Amino acid sequence: PTAPEILAVAANRTYSVVLCQGGLYVFGAGSFGSLQTPLWQPLALYTPTEVPVFAKKQVIAVAAGGRFTVVACRDGLLVFGSGCGGAGEGCAEPRPLALPRSHHNNTVRALAAGREHCLALCEDGTVYAWGAGSYGQLGLGRGVMEAEEPTVLSTFRAAPPPAAPTPIAACASF
C-alpha cells in the first residue's frame, strides 16, 4: 500500500500526532487518554497507530498538549485526554468542545496547545483561547486563571484567510 500523505504534525514531550489524508495517527508514551487509549493504561506506542474514530472525519488541524490532544474537524473541535477543554480527569473518547454560539459556524484552521491551554485560529481570523491561564498564557487579562470554554481573544482583528494554512505553535514543558 501507498503511504498516506502527511498534512500536519503535532508533538509534546512524550507523544506525537500525525494528520494524514484520511487518518489521524498517534505514537509515543501517553496516559489519561491522550493517545485515545483506556485512562488507566499508560501506554507506549512505538509505531504510528491510527485513531479509528477520525478515519471518516474531515480533520483540519491537530495539537498535542500536556496530557491531551485537540483535533479540529469540519464539524467542530474534539478533545481527548486530560486537562483542557472540559476533559476533566481524562477521557479516552473524543469529546466535543463548542465555540461560542455567536461563532458556531466558524471553522478552525489552526491549533496550538501548551501544557494546559489551547489556542484556535478560525477562518475569519478570530482567535480563541481556553484552559489554564495562571501565567497569562491565555491573553485574556490579569486575573483570568482559567477559561473552561473557548473565549475570543479580542486583542487581534480578524484578517482575510490566507491562501495557505497559518502555522501557530505553543510549548509544553517545565
Secondary structure, 3 states (H helix, E strand, C coil): CCCCCEEEEEECCCEEEEEECCEEEEEEEECCCCCCCCCCCCEEEEEEEECHHHCCCCEEEEEECCEEEEEEECCEEEEEEECCCCCCCCEEEEEEECCCHHHCCCCEEEEEECCCEEEEEECCCCEEEEEECCCCCCCCCCCCCEEEEEEECCCCCCCCCCCCCCCCCCCCCC
